[in-house]
Amino acid sequence: KDNALKLYSNLKKIKHQSNIVKFKNNNKILYAVNIGPYFYASEAKKNFLKIIKNKDYKDSYIIEYNFKNN
C-alpha cells in the first residue's frame, strides 16, 4: 500500500490523473496505480511511451477496460 501511495503522489506531481485500485488475489490484498482514463488507444499509447522513459515507471503496462452502457 505504501508503494502505491508513493507512486500515486509522484504521478500527481507530474500532472498525471491517477487512482489507486485495491484488489484481492490469492487471499492477498494488492494495490495497483492506474493512470487515465484514456478514451482513445492512440492517446493511451502516446502517454505510455512518455511515462516508460522514466526508469521508475519502466515496468508499466497498458490494460483495456470496456465500460458497459446500462
N, C-alpha and C positions, 0 to 999 in steps of 0.2 A: 504494500500500500504506500509506503514511504517513497519508493522509487517512482510510482505512478504520480504521486503528488509533486515530486520534484520535476519530472518530465512535463507535467501539465503547466507548472509555473514557468519553466523555461520556454515552452511554446507560446505561452501568453505574452511573455516579454518580447518575443519576436513577431508578435501580431498574428498568430495563428489561432483561429477559433477551434477549440478542442474541448473534449469532455472525458471524464473517467467512467469506464463501464466496469461494474463488479459482476463476476460470474463464478459459477461453481463448476469444477472439473475434477472428476475422481475424488469427490468429497473434500477438495481443497478450494478455498476462496482465492480467486485470482483477480487482478485488476489490469485492465487494458486502457491505453490512452488513444482516443480517436481524434483525428483532425477532420474537419469538414462540418457539415456535409457539402459534397460537391454534386451538382446535378448533371454534369456532363463529364464523360470519361476523359475528354481532352483536357479539361480543367484539372481533374484529379492527377492525371499523368504529369502535367506541367509542374504542378506544385510538388508532387512526389519527387521528381528529378531534382528540384531545387533543395528539398529537405535532405535527401540522402547524401548530398555533397558534404554535409556536416557529419563528422565521424560519430557524434553522439546519436545520430539517427540512422546510421548505415544499415541497421537490421530491420528497418521499417518495411512495410509492405502494404499493398492496396487490397481492400476487401470490397466486395459489391454487396449492397443490401437493396432489395426491392421493396419499396413501400407498396402496400395494398390499399386500394380505394375501397371504402365501405359502400 
